[in-house]
């Protein structure tokens, strides 16, 4: 089971069975439910333990024994043994993370969700982090080359990223550039449809900024911010707008008409 766990862990981070670098997020954290900040994967060692435990009940307390037959006649308690409940009973259940609905936004593209999850985990290999462990000789941002490349700077304070947000603001007709967008979106108040759309847009923005940052790092190429903003708009229109169920609120209808045509 430990070997299978290791194979799953390696495949998650590298896409193959061998992985020699330190993982971005600890495996016990990955195996937490999504509501508690993980990816919802199972710890196979624990899962196997509770699965074997259920089999043990049937082997040692099978229905062929008279006293067990009497117990069964009092109710179906043995049938109510749930592996999932036993699994949760063997782990420490933590609090729900406030960003669960943002990261796992219903209308968001799966790969956008995964990058957003890493951002909220603080697990991105920014230049500041790489500089601290001696991999990079500078902590300057790849996109603006003027300030330290932290998560908050890269995605929301960087001059390059800010221009992408300006493009999206003009498209959406609302303000996105805030002191802490990651916290703002958690408490954002709007209709369900609008919240789903804004969450998907924010996840797409995080993904495309990170993608452009890596293109700049690996290929020394940089597209203009409006081009990145247009890519985000195209993806959101193609992926989210067809999922809208009508009728919608009159105010939302006017807003949707704007973003459809722009």
C-alpha positions as CSV (number, residue, x, y, z in Angstrom):
1,X,0.0,0.0,0.0
2,X,2.8,2.4,0.8
3,X,4.3,1.7,-2.7
4,X,0.9,2.4,-4.4
5,X,0.6,5.6,-2.4
6,X,4.1,6.6,-3.6
7,X,3.2,5.9,-7.2
8,X,0.0,8.0,-6.9
9,X,2.0,10.8,-5.3
10,X,4.7,10.7,-8.0
11,X,2.1,10.7,-10.8
12,X,0.3,13.6,-9.3
13,X,3.3,15.9,-9.3
14,X,5.2,14.6,-12.3
15,X,2.8,12.6,-14.4
16,X,5.1,9.5,-14.1
17,X,6.0,7.0,-11.5
18,X,9.4,8.5,-10.7
19,X,9.7,11.8,-8.8
20,X,12.8,13.0,-7.0
21,X,11.9,16.6,-6.1
22,X,10.1,17.7,-2.9
23,X,6.3,17.8,-3.5
24,X,4.6,21.2,-3.5
25,X,2.1,20.0,-0.9
26,X,2.5,17.3,1.7
27,X,0.7,14.1,0.9
28,X,-1.3,14.1,4.1
29,X,-2.6,17.5,3.1
30,X,-3.4,16.3,-0.4
31,X,-5.5,13.4,1.0
32,X,-7.7,15.8,3.0
33,X,-11.3,16.3,1.7
34,X,-11.6,19.3,-0.6
35,X,-13.7,21.1,2.0
36,X,-10.7,20.9,4.4
37,X,-8.2,22.1,1.8
38,X,-7.0,18.9,0.1
39,X,-7.7,17.3,-3.2
40,X,-10.0,14.6,-1.8
41,X,-7.7,11.7,-2.5
42,X,-7.7,8.7,-0.2
43,X,-4.8,7.7,2.0
44,X,-4.7,4.1,0.8
45,X,-3.0,2.7,3.9
46,X,-5.8,3.9,6.1
47,X,-8.5,3.0,3.6
48,X,-7.2,-0.5,3.3
49,X,-7.2,-0.9,7.1
50,X,-10.9,0.0,7.4
51,X,-11.7,-2.2,4.4
52,X,-10.0,-5.2,5.9
53,X,-11.7,-4.3,9.2
54,X,-15.1,-4.8,7.6
55,X,-14.0,-8.2,6.2
56,X,-12.8,-9.2,9.6
57,X,-16.3,-8.6,11.1
58,X,-17.8,-11.0,8.6
59,X,-15.1,-13.6,9.1
60,X,-15.2,-13.7,12.9
61,X,-18.9,-12.8,13.4
62,X,-20.5,-14.5,10.4
63,X,-24.2,-15.3,10.2
64,X,-23.5,-19.0,10.8
65,X,-23.0,-18.4,14.5
66,X,-26.2,-18.5,16.6
67,X,-25.5,-15.5,18.7
68,X,-24.7,-13.4,15.6
69,X,-28.0,-14.5,14.1
70,X,-29.8,-13.2,17.1
71,X,-27.9,-9.9,16.8
72,X,-28.9,-9.7,13.2
73,X,-32.5,-10.3,14.1
74,X,-32.4,-7.1,16.3
75,X,-31.4,-4.9,13.3
76,X,-29.2,-4.5,10.3
77,X,-26.3,-2.8,12.3
78,X,-23.7,-4.8,10.5
79,X,-25.0,-3.6,7.1
80,X,-24.7,0.0,8.4
81,X,-20.9,-0.4,8.7
82,X,-19.7,2.2,6.2
83,X,-16.0,2.1,5.1
84,X,-16.2,5.9,4.6
85,X,-17.4,6.6,8.1
86,X,-14.7,4.3,9.5
87,X,-12.1,6.0,7.4
88,X,-13.1,9.4,8.7
89,X,-13.1,8.0,12.2
90,X,-9.4,7.2,11.9
91,X,-8.3,10.7,10.8
92,X,-8.4,14.1,12.4
93,X,-11.2,16.0,10.9
94,X,-10.2,19.6,10.3
95,X,-12.1,22.8,9.8
96,X,-13.5,23.7,6.4
97,X,-11.4,26.2,4.4
98,X,-13.1,29.5,3.5
99,X,-11.9,29.3,-0.1
100,X,-13.4,25.9,-1.0
101,X,-16.2,27.3,-3.2
102,X,-13.7,29.6,-5.0
103,X,-11.1,27.0,-5.9
104,X,-13.6,24.3,-6.9
105,X,-15.9,26.7,-8.7
106,X,-18.5,24.7,-10.7
107,X,-17.9,26.5,-14.0
108,X,-14.1,26.6,-13.7
109,X,-11.9,24.6,-16.0
110,X,-10.3,21.7,-14.1
111,X,-6.7,22.7,-14.7
112,X,-7.6,26.3,-13.6
113,X,-8.9,24.9,-10.4
114,X,-5.7,23.0,-9.7
115,X,-3.5,26.0,-10.1
116,X,-5.8,28.1,-7.9
117,X,-5.6,25.3,-5.3
118,X,-1.8,25.6,-5.3
119,X,-2.1,29.4,-5.0
120,X,-4.4,29.2,-1.9
121,X,-2.0,26.6,-0.4
122,X,0.9,29.0,-0.9
123,X,2.6,26.3,-2.8
124,X,3.7,28.1,-6.0
125,X,7.4,28.0,-6.7
126,X,7.8,31.8,-7.0
127,X,11.2,33.4,-7.5
128,X,11.2,34.4,-3.8
129,X,10.8,30.8,-2.7
130,X,13.4,29.5,-5.3
131,X,15.8,32.2,-4.2
132,X,15.5,31.2,-0.5
133,X,16.5,27.6,-1.3
134,X,19.4,28.7,-3.6
135,X,17.8,27.7,-7.0
136,X,17.4,31.2,-8.3
137,X,20.0,33.9,-8.0
138,X,17.4,36.7,-7.8
139,X,13.9,37.1,-6.4
140,X,12.7,39.7,-9.0
141,X,9.4,39.1,-10.7
142,X,9.8,37.5,-14.2
143,X,7.0,39.6,-15.6
144,X,7.9,43.1,-14.4
145,X,11.5,42.6,-13.1
146,X,11.0,45.3,-10.6
147,X,9.7,43.8,-7.3
148,X,9.9,40.5,-5.4
149,X,8.0,37.7,-7.0
150,X,5.6,36.6,-4.2
151,X,2.2,35.1,-4.9
152,X,0.4,38.3,-4.0
153,X,2.7,40.4,-6.2
154,X,2.7,38.1,-9.2
155,X,-1.1,37.7,-9.5
156,X,-2.5,41.0,-8.3
157,X,0.2,43.7,-7.7
158,X,2.5,43.2,-10.7
159,X,2.2,45.9,-13.3
160,X,1.8,43.3,-16.0
161,X,-0.9,41.4,-14.1
162,X,-2.6,44.7,-13.3
163,X,-3.0,45.4,-17.0
164,X,-4.7,42.1,-17.5
165,X,-7.1,42.9,-14.7
166,X,-7.8,46.3,-16.3
167,X,-8.7,44.5,-19.5
168,X,-11.1,42.2,-17.6
169,X,-12.6,45.1,-15.6
170,X,-13.4,46.9,-18.9
171,X,-15.0,43.8,-20.2
172,X,-17.0,43.0,-17.1
173,X,-17.8,46.6,-16.1
174,X,-16.7,46.0,-12.5
175,X,-13.6,46.5,-10.3
176,X,-11.3,43.6,-9.7
177,X,-8.1,45.3,-8.6
178,X,-8.4,45.2,-4.8
179,X,-6.0,45.0,-1.9
180,X,-6.5,41.3,-1.5
181,X,-8.6,39.8,-4.3
182,X,-8.3,36.2,-2.9
183,X,-10.0,37.3,0.3
184,X,-12.5,39.6,-1.5
185,X,-13.9,36.8,-3.7
186,X,-14.6,34.6,-0.7
187,X,-17.0,37.1,0.7
188,X,-18.3,38.4,-2.7
189,X,-22.0,38.9,-2.7
190,X,-24.0,38.5,-5.9
191,X,-26.5,36.2,-7.5
192,X,-25.5,32.5,-7.8
193,X,-25.0,32.8,-11.6
194,X,-22.8,35.9,-11.3
195,X,-20.7,34.4,-8.4
196,X,-20.1,31.3,-10.5
197,X,-19.0,33.3,-13.4
198,X,-16.7,35.7,-11.4
199,X,-15.1,32.7,-9.7
200,X,-14.4,31.0,-13.0
201,X,-12.9,34.2,-14.3
202,X,-10.6,34.6,-11.3
203,X,-9.4,31.0,-11.6
204,X,-8.7,31.5,-15.3
205,X,-6.8,34.7,-14.6
206,X,-4.6,33.0,-12.1
207,X,-3.9,30.1,-14.5
208,X,-3.1,32.3,-17.5
209,X,-0.8,34.6,-15.5
210,X,1.1,31.6,-14.2
211,X,1.3,30.1,-17.6
212,X,2.7,33.4,-19.1
213,X,5.2,33.7,-16.2
214,X,6.5,30.2,-17.1
215,X,6.7,31.0,-20.8
216,X,8.7,34.1,-19.9
217,X,11.0,32.0,-17.7
218,X,11.5,29.1,-20.1
219,X,11.3,30.8,-23.5
220,X,11.9,34.5,-22.8
221,X,8.7,35.3,-24.6
222,X,6.0,37.7,-23.3
223,X,2.6,38.5,-24.9
224,X,1.0,41.8,-24.3
225,X,-1.5,41.9,-21.3
226,X,-4.5,42.6,-23.5
227,X,-3.7,39.4,-25.5
228,X,-3.8,37.4,-22.2
229,X,-7.0,39.1,-21.2
230,X,-8.6,38.2,-24.5
231,X,-7.6,34.6,-24.0
232,X,-9.3,34.6,-20.6
233,X,-12.4,36.2,-22.1
234,X,-12.5,33.6,-24.9
235,X,-12.2,30.6,-22.5
236,X,-14.8,32.0,-20.1
237,X,-17.3,32.7,-22.9
238,X,-16.8,29.2,-24.4
239,X,-16.9,27.3,-21.1
240,X,-19.2,29.3,-18.8
241,X,-21.9,31.1,-20.9
242,X,-23.4,27.9,-22.3
243,X,-24.0,26.7,-18.7
244,X,-26.2,29.6,-17.7
245,X,-29.8,28.6,-17.1
246,X,-32.5,31.0,-18.0
247,X,-34.4,33.0,-17.0
248,X,-32.0,35.2,-14.9
249,X,-32.4,38.4,-12.9
250,X,-33.1,41.5,-15.0
251,X,-29.9,43.2,-13.8
252,X,-27.9,40.1,-14.6
253,X,-29.4,39.9,-18.0
254,X,-28.2,43.4,-18.9
255,X,-24.7,42.5,-17.5
256,X,-24.7,39.2,-19.5
257,X,-25.7,41.1,-22.7
258,X,-22.6,43.3,-22.2
259,X,-20.1,40.6,-21.7
260,X,-21.5,38.4,-24.5
261,X,-21.1,41.2,-27.1
262,X,-17.8,42.7,-25.9
